[in-house]
Amino acid sequence: MSIDLSNFDMGPEWKQSTPGSKLPPKKKKKQKQPPKQKNDGAVRVGRETKGRKGAGVTVITGIPSHPEGLKQIAKELKQKCGTGGTVKGNVIEIQGDQRDLLVQELSSRGYTVKRAGG
């Protein structure tokens, strides 16, 4: 007694894994894109606590300058606030919630400033 497997169909998803056979292509995972920054010419001042164990920083984005210029602006703003901070990419981070003081200072320097977030 023998079984005839010539008419047996495993379905369209099943492929034999021998050299020369083609497996169905793997689905590509979508990569998360960072949120696009609005390019309306406004400097945005917001507050973030993500990844900082609850400690908040004031984040300034949208200042049109080269990296060395951003470092100089950050240095002056840190002195004005009396706190520390850093430049990461095109973003200036100032320690603590300094939004009101920074909005006032950046406006006096001639930037169009918008408060971001709440």
C-alpha distances in whole Angstrom, upper triangle without the diagonal:
4,7,10,13,15,17,17,21,22,26,29,30,27,27,26,28,28,32,33,31,33,33,35,39,40,43,46,48,52,55,58,61,64,66,68,72,74,76,79,82,82,82,80,81,78,78,74,73,69,68,72,71,73,76,77,78,80,78,80,78,79,82,82,83,82,80,84,86,83,84,88,87,85,88,91,89,88,92,93,90,91,87,85,82,80,79,75,74,76,76,79,79,82,82,82,83,86,85,88,90,88,88,92,92,89,91,95,93,92,89,87,85,83,82,78,76,78
4,6,9,12,14,14,18,19,23,26,27,24,24,22,25,25,28,29,27,30,30,32,35,37,40,43,45,49,51,54,57,61,63,65,69,71,73,76,79,79,79,77,78,76,75,71,70,67,66,69,69,71,74,75,76,77,75,77,75,76,79,79,80,78,77,81,82,80,81,84,84,82,85,88,86,85,89,90,87,88,85,82,79,77,75,72,71,73,73,76,76,79,79,80,80,83,82,85,87,85,85,89,89,86,88,91,90,89,85,84,82,80,79,75,73,75
4,6,9,10,10,14,16,19,22,23,20,21,20,22,23,26,27,25,27,27,29,32,34,36,40,42,45,48,51,54,58,60,62,65,68,70,73,75,76,76,74,75,72,72,68,67,64,63,66,66,68,71,72,73,74,72,74,72,73,76,76,77,75,74,78,79,77,78,82,81,79,82,85,83,82,86,87,84,85,82,79,76,74,73,69,68,70,70,73,73,76,76,77,77,80,79,82,84,82,82,85,86,83,85,88,87,86,82,81,79,77,75,72,70,72
4,6,7,8,12,14,17,20,22,19,19,18,21,22,25,25,23,25,25,27,31,33,35,39,41,44,47,50,53,57,59,60,64,66,68,71,74,74,75,73,74,72,71,68,67,63,63,66,66,68,71,71,72,73,71,73,71,71,74,74,75,74,73,77,78,76,77,81,80,78,81,84,82,81,85,86,84,85,81,79,76,73,72,68,67,69,69,73,72,76,76,76,77,79,78,81,83,81,81,85,85,82,84,87,86,85,81,79,78,75,75,71,69,71
4,6,5,9,11,14,16,18,15,15,15,18,18,22,22,19,21,22,23,27,29,31,35,37,40,43,46,49,53,55,57,60,62,64,67,70,71,71,69,70,68,67,64,63,60,59,63,63,65,67,68,68,70,67,69,67,67,71,71,71,70,69,73,74,72,73,77,76,75,77,80,78,78,81,82,80,81,78,75,72,70,68,64,63,65,66,69,69,72,72,73,73,76,74,78,80,77,77,81,81,78,80,83,82,81,77,76,74,72,71,67,66,68
4,6,8,11,14,16,18,15,15,15,18,18,21,20,18,20,21,23,26,29,31,35,37,40,43,46,49,53,55,56,60,62,64,67,69,70,70,69,70,68,68,65,64,61,60,64,64,66,68,69,69,70,68,69,67,67,70,70,71,70,69,73,74,72,73,77,76,75,78,80,78,78,82,83,81,82,78,75,72,70,68,64,63,65,66,69,69,72,73,73,74,76,75,78,80,77,77,81,81,78,80,83,81,80,77,75,74,72,71,67,66,68
4,6,10,12,14,17,15,15,16,19,20,23,22,19,21,21,22,26,28,30,34,37,39,43,46,48,52,54,55,59,61,62,65,68,69,69,68,69,67,67,64,63,60,59,63,63,65,67,68,68,69,67,68,66,66,69,69,70,69,69,72,74,71,73,76,76,74,77,80,78,77,81,82,80,81,78,75,72,70,68,64,62,64,65,68,68,71,72,73,73,75,74,77,79,76,76,80,80,77,79,82,80,79,76,74,73,70,70,66,64,66
4,7,9,12,14,12,13,14,17,18,22,21,18,19,19,20,24,26,28,32,34,37,40,43,46,49,51,53,57,58,60,63,66,67,67,65,66,64,64,61,60,56,56,60,60,62,64,65,65,66,64,66,63,64,67,67,68,67,66,70,71,69,70,74,73,72,75,77,75,75,78,79,77,78,75,72,69,67,65,61,60,62,62,66,65,69,69,70,70,72,71,74,76,74,73,77,77,75,76,80,78,77,73,72,70,68,67,63,62,64
4,6,8,11,9,11,12,16,17,20,20,16,17,16,17,21,22,24,28,30,33,37,39,42,46,47,49,53,55,57,60,62,63,63,61,63,61,60,57,57,53,53,57,57,58,61,61,62,63,61,62,60,60,63,64,65,64,63,67,68,66,67,70,70,68,71,74,71,71,75,76,73,75,71,69,66,63,62,58,57,58,59,62,62,65,66,66,66,69,67,71,73,70,70,73,74,71,73,76,74,73,70,68,67,64,63,60,58,60
4,7,8,6,8,10,13,16,19,19,15,15,14,14,18,20,21,25,27,30,34,36,39,43,45,46,50,52,54,57,60,60,60,59,60,58,57,54,53,50,49,53,53,55,58,58,59,60,57,59,57,57,61,61,62,61,60,64,65,63,64,67,67,65,68,70,68,68,72,72,70,71,68,65,62,60,58,55,53,55,56,59,59,62,62,63,63,65,64,67,69,67,67,70,71,68,70,73,72,71,67,65,64,61,60,57,55,57
4,6,6,9,11,15,17,20,19,15,15,13,13,16,18,19,23,25,28,31,34,37,40,42,44,47,49,51,54,57,58,58,56,57,55,55,52,52,48,48,52,52,53,56,56,57,58,55,57,54,55,58,58,60,59,58,62,63,61,62,65,65,63,66,68,66,66,70,70,68,70,66,64,61,58,57,53,52,53,54,57,57,60,60,61,61,63,62,65,67,65,64,68,68,66,67,71,69,68,64,62,61,59,58,54,53,55
4,6,8,11,14,16,18,17,13,12,11,10,13,15,17,20,23,25,29,32,34,38,39,41,45,46,48,51,54,55,55,53,55,53,53,50,50,46,46,50,51,52,54,54,55,55,53,54,52,52,55,55,57,56,55,59,60,58,59,63,62,60,64,66,64,64,68,68,66,68,64,62,58,56,54,50,49,50,51,54,55,58,58,59,59,61,60,63,65,62,62,66,66,63,64,68,66,65,61,60,59,56,56,52,50,53
4,6,10,12,15,17,17,13,11,9,8,11,12,14,18,20,23,26,29,32,35,37,39,42,44,47,49,52,53,53,51,52,50,50,47,47,43,43,47,47,49,51,51,52,53,50,51,49,50,53,53,54,53,53,56,57,55,56,60,59,58,61,63,61,61,65,65,63,64,61,58,55,53,51,47,46,48,48,52,52,55,55,56,56,58,57,60,62,60,59,63,63,61,62,66,64,63,59,58,56,54,53,49,48,50
4,7,9,12,15,15,11,10,8,9,13,14,16,20,22,25,28,31,34,38,40,41,45,47,49,52,55,56,56,54,55,53,53,49,49,45,45,48,49,51,53,53,54,55,52,54,52,52,55,56,56,55,54,58,59,57,58,62,61,60,63,65,63,63,67,67,65,66,63,60,57,55,53,49,48,50,51,54,54,57,57,58,59,61,59,63,65,62,62,66,66,63,65,68,67,66,62,60,59,57,56,52,51,53
4,6,9,11,11,7,7,6,8,12,14,16,20,23,26,29,32,35,38,40,42,46,48,50,53,55,56,56,54,56,54,53,50,50,46,45,49,50,52,54,54,54,56,53,54,52,53,56,55,56,55,54,57,59,57,58,62,61,60,62,65,63,63,67,68,66,67,63,60,57,55,53,49,48,50,51,54,54,57,58,59,59,61,60,64,65,63,63,66,66,64,65,69,67,66,62,61,60,58,57,53,52,54
4,6,9,10,6,8,8,11,14,16,19,22,25,28,31,34,37,40,43,44,48,51,52,56,58,59,58,57,58,56,56,53,52,48,47,51,51,54,56,56,56,58,55,56,54,55,58,58,58,57,56,59,61,59,60,63,63,61,64,67,65,65,68,69,68,69,65,62,59,56,55,51,49,52,53,56,56,59,60,61,62,64,63,66,68,65,65,69,69,66,68,71,69,68,65,64,62,60,59,56,55,57
4,7,8,6,8,7,11,13,15,18,21,24,27,29,33,35,39,41,43,47,49,51,54,56,57,57,55,56,55,54,51,50,46,45,49,49,52,54,54,54,56,53,55,52,53,56,56,56,54,53,56,58,56,57,61,61,59,62,64,63,62,66,67,65,66,63,60,57,54,52,48,47,49,50,54,54,57,57,59,60,62,61,65,66,63,63,67,67,64,66,69,67,67,63,62,61,59,58,54,53,56
4,6,6,9,10,13,16,17,21,23,26,30,32,35,38,41,44,45,49,52,53,56,58,59,59,58,59,57,57,54,53,49,48,51,52,55,56,57,57,58,56,57,55,55,58,57,58,56,55,58,60,58,59,62,63,61,63,66,65,65,68,69,68,68,65,62,59,56,54,50,49,51,53,56,56,59,60,61,62,64,64,67,68,65,66,69,69,66,68,71,69,69,65,64,63,61,61,57,56,59
4,6,8,10,14,16,18,21,23,26,29,31,35,37,41,43,45,48,51,52,55,57,58,58,57,58,57,57,53,53,49,48,51,52,55,56,57,57,58,55,56,54,54,57,56,56,54,53,56,58,57,57,61,61,60,62,65,64,64,67,69,67,68,64,61,58,55,53,49,48,50,52,55,55,59,59,61,62,64,63,67,68,65,65,69,68,65,67,70,68,67,64,63,62,61,60,57,56,59
4,6,10,13,14,17,21,23,26,29,31,35,37,40,43,44,47,50,51,54,56,58,58,56,58,57,57,54,53,50,49,52,53,56,57,57,57,58,55,56,53,54,56,55,55,54,53,56,58,56,57,61,61,60,63,65,64,64,67,69,67,68,65,62,58,55,53,50,48,50,51,55,55,59,60,62,62,64,63,67,68,65,65,68,68,65,67,70,67,67,63,63,62,60,60,56,56,59
4,7,10,12,15,18,21,24,27,30,33,35,39,41,43,46,49,50,53,55,56,56,55,57,55,55,52,52,48,47,51,52,54,56,56,56,57,54,55,52,53,55,55,55,54,53,56,58,56,57,61,61,59,62,65,64,63,67,68,66,67,64,61,58,55,53,49,47,49,51,54,55,58,59,60,61,63,62,65,67,64,64,67,67,64,66,69,67,66,62,61,61,59,58,55,54,57
4,7,9,12,15,17,21,24,26,30,32,35,38,39,43,45,46,50,52,53,53,52,53,52,52,49,49,45,44,48,49,51,53,53,53,53,51,52,49,49,52,51,52,50,50,53,55,53,54,58,58,56,59,62,60,60,64,65,63,64,61,58,55,52,50,46,44,46,47,51,51,55,56,57,58,60,58,62,63,60,60,64,63,61,62,65,63,62,59,58,57,55,55,51,51,53
4,6,9,12,15,18,21,24,27,29,33,36,37,41,43,44,48,50,51,51,49,51,49,49,46,46,42,41,45,46,48,50,50,50,51,48,49,47,47,50,50,50,49,48,52,53,51,52,56,56,54,57,60,58,58,62,63,61,62,58,56,52,50,48,44,42,44,45,49,49,52,53,54,55,57,56,59,61,58,58,62,61,58,60,63,61,61,57,56,55,53,52,49,48,51
4,6,9,12,15,18,21,25,27,31,33,34,38,40,42,45,47,48,48,47,48,47,47,44,44,40,39,43,44,46,48,48,48,49,46,47,44,45,48,48,48,47,47,50,52,49,51,54,54,52,55,58,56,56,60,61,59,60,57,54,51,48,46,42,41,42,43,47,47,51,51,52,53,55,53,57,58,55,55,59,59,56,58,61,59,58,54,53,52,50,50,46,45,48
4,6,9,12,15,18,21,24,27,30,31,34,37,38,42,44,45,45,44,45,44,44,41,41,37,37,40,42,43,45,45,45,45,43,44,41,41,44,44,45,43,43,46,48,46,47,51,50,49,52,54,53,53,56,57,55,57,53,51,47,45,42,39,37,39,40,43,44,47,48,49,50,51,50,54,55,52,52,56,55,53,54,57,56,55,51,50,49,47,46,43,42,45
4,6,9,12,15,19,21,25,27,29,32,35,37,40,42,43,43,41,42,41,41,38,37,34,33,37,38,40,42,42,42,42,40,41,38,39,42,42,43,42,41,44,46,43,45,48,48,46,49,52,50,50,53,54,52,54,50,48,44,42,40,36,34,36,37,40,41,44,45,46,47,48,47,51,52,49,49,53,53,50,52,55,53,52,49,48,46,44,44,40,39,42
4,6,9,12,16,18,22,24,25,29,32,33,37,39,40,40,38,39,38,38,35,35,31,31,35,36,37,39,39,39,40,37,38,36,36,39,39,40,39,39,42,44,41,43,46,45,44,47,49,47,47,51,52,50,51,48,45,42,40,38,34,32,34,35,38,38,42,42,44,44,46,44,48,49,46,46,50,50,47,49,52,50,50,46,45,43,41,41,37,36,39
4,6,9,12,15,18,21,22,26,28,30,34,36,36,36,35,36,35,35,32,32,28,28,32,33,35,37,36,36,37,34,35,32,33,36,36,37,36,35,39,40,38,39,42,42,40,43,46,44,44,48,48,47,48,45,42,39,36,34,30,29,30,31,35,35,38,39,41,41,42,41,45,46,43,43,47,47,44,46,49,47,46,43,41,40,38,38,34,33,36
4,6,9,12,16,18,20,24,26,28,32,34,34,34,32,33,31,31,28,28,25,25,28,30,31,33,33,32,33,31,32,30,30,34,34,35,34,33,37,38,35,37,40,39,38,41,43,41,41,45,45,43,45,42,39,36,33,31,28,26,28,28,32,32,35,36,37,37,39,38,41,43,40,40,44,44,41,43,46,45,44,40,39,37,35,35,31,30,33
4,6,9,13,15,16,20,23,25,28,30,31,30,29,30,28,29,26,26,23,23,27,29,30,31,31,30,31,28,29,26,27,30,31,32,31,31,34,35,33,34,38,37,35,38,40,38,39,42,43,41,43,39,37,34,31,29,25,24,25,26,29,29,33,34,35,35,37,35,38,40,37,37,41,41,38,40,43,41,41,37,35,34,32,31,28,27,30
4,6,10,12,14,18,21,23,26,28,28,28,26,27,26,26,23,24,20,20,24,26,27,28,28,27,28,25,26,23,24,27,28,29,28,27,31,32,29,31,34,33,32,35,37,35,35,39,39,38,39,36,33,30,28,25,22,20,22,22,26,26,30,31,32,32,34,32,36,37,34,34,38,38,35,37,40,38,38,34,33,32,30,29,25,25,28
4,6,9,12,15,18,20,23,25,25,25,23,24,22,22,20,20,17,18,21,23,24,25,24,24,24,21,23,20,22,25,26,27,27,26,29,30,27,29,32,31,29,32,34,32,32,36,36,35,36,33,31,27,25,23,20,18,19,20,23,23,27,28,29,29,30,29,32,34,31,31,35,35,32,34,37,36,35,31,30,28,26,25,22,21,24
4,6,8,11,14,17,20,22,22,22,20,22,20,21,19,20,17,18,22,24,25,25,24,23,23,20,20,18,18,21,22,24,23,23,27,27,24,26,29,28,27,30,32,30,30,34,34,33,35,32,29,26,24,21,18,16,17,17,21,21,25,26,28,27,29,27,30,32,29,28,32,32,29,31,34,32,32,28,27,25,24,23,20,20,23
4,6,9,12,15,18,19,19,18,17,18,17,18,16,17,15,16,19,21,22,22,21,19,19,16,16,14,15,18,19,21,21,20,24,24,21,23,26,25,23,27,28,26,27,30,30,29,31,28,26,22,20,18,15,13,13,14,17,18,21,23,24,24,25,23,27,28,25,25,28,28,26,27,31,29,28,25,24,22,20,20,17,17,20
4,6,9,12,15,17,16,16,14,16,15,16,15,17,15,17,20,22,22,22,20,19,18,15,15,13,13,17,18,20,21,21,24,24,21,23,26,24,23,27,28,25,26,30,30,28,30,28,26,23,21,19,16,14,14,14,17,18,21,23,23,23,23,21,24,26,23,23,26,26,24,25,29,27,26,23,21,19,17,17,14,14,17
4,6,9,12,14,14,14,13,16,16,18,17,20,18,20,22,25,25,25,22,20,19,16,15,12,12,15,16,18,19,19,23,22,20,23,25,23,23,26,27,25,26,30,29,28,31,29,27,23,21,19,16,14,13,13,17,18,22,24,25,24,24,22,25,26,23,22,26,26,22,24,27,26,24,21,19,18,16,17,14,15,19
4,6,9,11,11,11,10,13,13,16,16,19,18,20,22,25,24,24,21,19,17,13,12,8,8,12,13,15,17,17,21,20,17,20,22,20,20,23,24,22,24,27,26,25,28,26,25,21,19,17,15,13,11,11,14,16,19,22,23,22,21,19,22,23,20,19,22,22,19,20,23,22,21,17,15,14,13,14,12,13,17
4,6,8,8,10,9,13,14,17,18,21,21,23,25,28,26,26,23,21,18,15,13,10,8,12,13,16,18,19,22,21,18,22,23,21,21,25,25,23,25,28,27,26,29,28,27,23,22,19,18,16,13,13,16,18,21,24,24,23,22,19,21,23,20,18,21,21,18,19,22,21,19,15,13,13,11,13,11,14,17
4,6,8,9,11,14,16,19,20,24,23,26,27,30,29,28,25,23,20,16,14,10,8,11,10,14,16,18,21,19,17,21,22,20,21,24,24,23,25,28,27,27,30,28,27,24,22,19,19,16,13,14,17,19,22,25,26,24,23,21,22,23,20,18,21,21,18,18,21,19,17,14,12,13,13,15,14,17,20
4,6,9,10,14,16,20,21,25,25,28,29,32,30,29,26,23,20,17,15,12,9,11,11,15,18,20,23,20,19,22,23,20,21,25,24,23,25,28,26,26,30,29,28,25,24,21,21,19,16,16,18,21,23,26,26,24,23,20,21,22,19,17,19,20,16,16,19,18,15,12,10,11,11,14,13,17,19
4,7,9,13,16,20,21,25,26,28,29,32,30,29,25,22,19,16,13,10,7,8,8,12,15,18,20,17,16,20,20,17,19,22,21,20,23,25,24,24,27,27,26,23,22,19,20,18,14,15,16,19,21,24,25,23,21,19,20,20,17,15,17,17,13,13,16,14,12,9,7,9,10,13,14,17,20
4,6,10,13,16,19,22,23,26,26,29,27,26,22,20,16,14,11,9,6,8,9,13,16,18,20,17,15,19,19,16,17,20,20,17,20,23,21,21,25,24,24,21,20,18,19,18,14,14,15,17,18,22,22,20,18,15,16,17,14,11,14,14,11,11,14,13,11,7,5,6,6,10,11,14,17
4,7,10,14,16,20,21,23,23,26,25,23,19,16,13,10,7,6,5,6,8,11,15,16,18,15,13,16,16,13,14,17,16,14,17,19,18,18,21,20,20,17,17,15,16,15,11,10,11,13,15,18,18,17,15,12,14,14,11,9,12,12,8,9,13,12,10,7,6,5,6,8,9,13,16
4,6,10,12,16,17,20,20,23,21,20,16,14,10,8,6,5,6,8,12,14,17,17,19,17,14,17,18,15,14,18,17,14,17,20,18,17,20,19,19,16,16,15,15,15,12,10,11,12,13,16,16,14,13,10,12,13,10,9,12,13,10,11,15,14,14,10,9,6,5,6,6,9,12
4,7,10,14,16,18,18,21,18,17,13,10,7,6,5,7,9,10,14,16,18,18,20,18,15,17,17,14,13,16,16,12,14,17,15,14,17,16,16,14,15,14,15,16,13,10,10,10,10,13,13,10,9,6,9,10,8,7,11,11,10,11,14,14,15,11,11,7,6,5,6,8,11
4,7,10,12,15,15,17,15,14,10,8,6,5,7,9,12,13,17,19,21,20,22,20,17,19,20,17,15,18,18,15,16,19,17,15,18,16,16,14,15,15,15,16,14,11,11,10,10,12,11,9,9,7,10,12,10,10,13,14,13,15,18,18,18,15,14,11,9,6,5,6,8
4,7,10,13,12,14,11,10,7,6,4,6,9,11,15,16,20,21,23,22,23,22,18,19,21,18,16,19,19,15,15,19,18,15,17,15,15,13,14,15,15,17,16,12,11,9,9,10,8,7,9,7,11,13,11,12,16,16,16,18,20,21,22,19,18,14,12,9,8,7,8
4,6,9,9,11,9,8,6,6,6,7,10,12,16,18,21,22,23,22,24,23,19,20,22,20,17,20,21,17,17,20,20,17,19,16,15,13,14,15,14,16,16,12,12,9,10,10,9,9,11,11,15,16,15,16,19,20,19,21,24,24,25,21,21,17,15,12,10,9,10
4,6,6,7,5,6,4,6,9,10,14,16,19,21,24,25,26,24,26,26,22,22,24,22,19,21,23,20,18,22,22,18,20,16,16,14,15,16,15,18,18,15,14,11,12,10,10,10,13,14,17,19,18,19,22,22,22,24,27,27,28,25,24,21,19,16,14,12,13
4,6,7,7,8,8,9,12,12,15,16,20,22,25,26,26,24,26,26,22,23,25,24,21,23,25,22,21,24,25,22,23,19,18,16,16,17,15,17,18,15,15,13,14,13,13,14,17,17,20,22,20,21,25,25,24,27,29,29,30,27,26,23,21,18,15,13,15
4,6,8,9,10,11,14,14,17,18,22,23,26,26,26,24,26,27,23,23,26,24,21,23,25,23,21,25,25,23,23,19,17,15,15,16,14,17,18,16,16,13,15,14,14,16,19,19,23,24,22,24,27,27,26,29,31,31,32,29,29,25,24,21,18,17,18
4,5,5,7,9,12,13,17,18,22,23,26,27,27,24,26,26,22,22,24,23,20,21,24,21,19,22,23,20,20,16,15,13,14,16,15,18,19,16,15,12,13,11,11,13,16,18,21,22,21,23,26,25,25,28,30,30,31,28,28,25,24,21,19,17,18
4,6,9,11,15,16,20,22,26,27,30,30,30,28,29,30,26,25,28,27,23,25,27,24,22,25,25,22,22,18,17,16,17,19,18,21,23,20,19,16,16,13,13,15,18,20,23,24,23,25,28,28,28,31,33,33,34,31,31,28,26,23,21,19,19
4,6,10,13,15,19,21,25,26,29,30,30,28,30,30,26,25,28,26,22,24,26,23,21,24,24,20,21,17,17,16,18,20,19,22,23,19,19,15,15,12,11,12,16,17,20,21,21,23,25,26,26,28,31,31,32,30,29,26,24,20,19,16,16
4,7,10,13,16,19,23,24,27,27,28,26,27,27,23,22,24,23,19,21,22,19,17,20,20,17,17,14,13,13,15,17,17,20,21,17,16,12,11,8,7,10,13,15,18,18,18,20,23,23,23,26,28,28,30,27,27,24,22,19,18,16,16
4,7,9,13,16,20,21,24,25,26,24,25,24,21,20,22,20,17,19,20,17,15,18,18,15,16,13,12,11,13,16,16,19,19,15,13,10,9,7,5,7,10,11,14,15,15,17,19,20,20,22,24,25,26,24,24,20,19,15,14,13,13
4,6,10,13,16,17,21,21,22,20,21,21,17,17,19,17,13,15,17,13,12,15,15,12,14,10,10,8,10,12,13,16,15,12,10,6,6,5,5,6,8,9,13,13,12,14,17,17,17,20,22,21,23,21,21,17,17,14,13,13,14
4,7,10,14,14,18,19,20,19,20,19,15,16,17,14,12,14,15,11,11,14,14,11,13,11,11,9,11,12,13,15,14,10,8,6,5,6,6,6,6,6,10,11,9,11,14,14,13,16,18,18,20,17,17,14,13,11,10,11,12
4,7,10,11,15,16,17,16,18,17,13,14,16,13,11,14,15,12,12,16,15,13,16,13,12,10,10,10,10,12,10,7,6,5,6,9,10,9,9,9,12,13,10,11,15,14,13,16,18,17,18,15,16,12,12,10,9,10,13
4,7,8,11,13,15,14,16,14,10,12,14,11,9,13,13,11,12,15,15,14,16,15,14,11,11,10,10,11,9,6,5,6,8,11,13,12,11,9,12,12,9,10,13,12,10,13,15,14,15,12,12,10,10,9,9,12,14
4,6,9,11,13,13,15,13,10,13,15,12,11,15,16,13,15,18,18,17,20,18,17,14,13,10,10,10,7,5,7,9,12,15,16,15,14,12,15,16,12,12,15,15,12,14,17,15,15,12,12,10,10,11,10,12,16
4,6,9,11,12,15,13,10,14,15,13,13,17,17,15,17,20,20,19,22,21,20,17,15,13,13,11,7,8,9,12,15,18,20,19,17,15,17,17,14,13,16,15,12,13,16,14,14,10,10,9,10,12,11,15,18
4,6,9,10,12,10,8,11,12,9,11,14,14,13,15,18,17,18,21,20,19,16,14,12,13,11,8,8,9,12,14,18,20,19,17,15,17,16,13,13,15,13,10,12,14,12,11,8,10,10,12,14,14,17,20
4,7,10,12,9,9,12,13,11,13,16,16,16,18,21,20,21,24,23,22,19,17,14,14,12,9,11,12,16,18,21,23,23,21,19,21,20,16,16,18,16,12,14,16,13,12,10,11,12,15,17,17,21,24
4,7,8,6,6,10,10,9,11,14,14,15,17,19,19,21,23,22,20,18,15,12,13,11,8,11,12,15,17,21,23,23,21,20,22,21,17,18,19,17,14,16,17,14,14,12,14,15,18,19,20,23,26
4,6,5,6,9,10,11,12,14,16,16,18,20,21,22,24,23,21,18,15,12,12,10,8,11,12,16,18,22,25,25,23,23,25,23,20,21,22,20,17,20,21,17,17,16,18,19,21,22,22,25,28
4,5,5,6,9,10,10,12,14,15,16,19,20,21,22,20,18,15,12,8,9,8,7,10,10,14,16,19,23,24,22,22,24,23,19,21,23,20,18,21,22,18,19,18,20,20,22,23,22,25,28
4,5,5,6,9,10,11,13,14,15,17,19,20,21,20,17,15,12,10,12,11,11,12,12,15,17,20,23,24,22,23,25,23,20,21,23,20,18,21,21,18,19,18,21,21,23,24,24,27,30
4,5,5,6,9,10,11,12,14,16,17,18,20,19,17,15,13,11,13,12,10,12,11,15,16,20,22,23,21,21,22,20,17,19,20,16,14,17,18,14,16,15,18,18,21,22,22,25,28
4,5,5,6,8,10,10,12,14,15,16,18,17,15,12,10,7,10,9,8,8,7,11,13,16,19,20,18,18,20,18,15,16,18,15,13,16,17,14,15,14,16,16,18,19,19,22,25
4,6,5,6,9,10,10,12,14,15,16,15,12,10,8,6,10,10,10,10,8,11,12,15,18,20,18,19,21,19,16,18,19,16,15,19,19,16,18,17,20,19,21,21,21,24,26
4,5,5,6,9,10,11,13,14,15,15,13,12,11,10,13,14,13,13,11,13,13,16,19,21,18,19,20,18,15,17,18,15,14,17,17,14,16,16,19,19,21,22,23,25,28
4,5,5,6,9,10,11,12,14,14,13,11,11,10,13,14,12,11,9,11,11,15,17,18,15,15,17,14,11,14,14,11,10,13,13,11,13,12,15,15,18,18,19,22,24
4,5,5,6,9,10,10,12,11,9,7,7,7,11,12,11,10,6,8,8,11,14,15,13,14,16,14,11,14,15,12,11,15,15,13,16,14,17,16,18,18,18,21,23
4,6,5,6,9,10,10,10,9,8,8,9,13,15,14,13,10,11,10,12,15,17,14,16,18,15,13,16,17,13,13,17,17,15,18,17,20,19,21,21,22,24,26
4,5,5,6,9,10,11,11,11,12,12,16,18,16,15,11,13,11,14,16,17,14,15,16,13,11,14,14,10,11,14,13,12,15,15,18,17,20,20,21,24,25
4,5,5,6,8,9,9,9,11,12,15,17,15,13,9,10,8,11,13,13,10,11,12,9,7,11,11,8,9,12,12,11,14,14,16,14,17,16,18,20,22
4,5,5,6,5,6,6,9,11,15,17,16,14,10,9,7,9,11,12,10,12,14,11,10,13,14,11,12,16,16,15,18,17,20,18,19,18,19,21,22
4,5,5,7,8,10,12,14,18,20,19,17,13,13,10,12,13,15,12,15,15,12,11,15,15,12,14,17,16,15,19,19,21,20,22,21,22,24,25
4,6,8,10,12,14,16,19,22,20,18,14,14,11,12,13,13,10,12,12,8,9,12,11,8,11,14,13,13,16,16,19,17,19,19,21,23,23
4,5,8,10,13,15,18,21,20,17,13,12,8,9,9,10,7,10,10,7,8,12,11,10,12,15,15,15,18,18,20,17,18,17,19,20,21
4,7,10,13,16,19,22,22,19,15,13,10,9,10,12,10,13,14,11,12,15,15,13,16,19,18,18,22,21,23,21,22,21,22,23,24
4,7,10,14,17,20,19,16,13,11,7,6,8,10,9,13,14,12,12,16,16,15,16,20,20,20,23,22,23,21,22,20,21,21,22
4,7,11,13,17,17,14,11,9,6,6,9,12,11,14,17,14,14,17,18,16,17,21,21,20,23,22,24,21,22,21,21,22,23
4,7,10,13,14,11,7,5,4,5,9,12,11,13,16,15,13,16,18,16,16,20,21,19,22,20,22,19,20,19,18,20,21
4,6,10,11,8,6,5,7,9,12,15,14,16,19,17,15,18,20,18,17,21,22,20,22,20,22,20,20,19,19,20,22
4,6,7,6,5,6,9,12,15,16,16,16,20,18,15,18,20,18,16,20,21,19,21,18,20,18,19,19,18,20,23
4,6,5,6,7,11,13,16,18,18,18,21,21,18,20,22,21,19,22,24,22,23,20,21,20,20,19,18,19,22
4,6,8,10,14,17,19,20,20,20,23,23,19,21,23,22,19,22,24,22,22,20,21,19,20,20,18,20,23
4,7,10,13,17,19,19,19,18,21,20,17,18,21,19,16,19,21,18,19,16,17,16,17,17,16,18,22
4,6,10,13,15,16,15,14,18,17,14,15,18,17,14,18,20,18,18,15,16,14,15,15,13,15,19
4,7,10,13,13,12,12,15,15,11,13,16,14,13,16,18,16,17,15,16,14,15,14,14,16,19
4,7,9,10,10,11,15,14,11,14,16,15,14,18,19,18,20,17,18,16,16,14,14,15,17
4,6,8,7,9,12,11,9,13,15,13,13,17,18,17,20,18,19,16,16,15,15,16,17
4,7,8,10,13,13,12,15,17,16,17,20,21,21,23,21,22,19,19,17,16,17,18
4,6,9,11,11,11,14,16,16,17,20,21,21,24,22,22,19,18,15,15,15,15
4,6,8,9,10,12,14,14,15,17,19,20,22,20,20,16,15,12,13,13,12
4,6,6,6,9,10,11,12,14,16,17,19,17,17,14,14,11,13,14,14
4,6,5,6,9,10,10,12,14,15,17,15,14,11,10,8,10,11,11
4,6,5,6,9,10,11,13,15,16,15,14,11,11,9,12,13,13
4,6,5,6,9,10,11,13,15,14,15,12,13,12,14,16,16
4,5,5,6,8,10,11,12,11,12,9,11,10,12,15,15
4,6,5,6,9,10,11,9,9,6,8,8,11,14,14
4,6,5,6,9,10,10,11,9,11,11,14,17,17
4,5,5,6,9,9,11,10,12,13,16,19,20
4,5,5,7,6,8,7,10,11,14,17,19
4,5,5,5,6,6,10,12,15,18,19
4,5,7,10,10,13,15,18,22,22
4,6,9,10,14,16,19,22,24
4,7,9,13,15,18,22,23
4,6,10,12,15,19,20
4,7,10,13,16,18
4,7,9,13,15
4,6,10,11
4,7,8
4,7
4
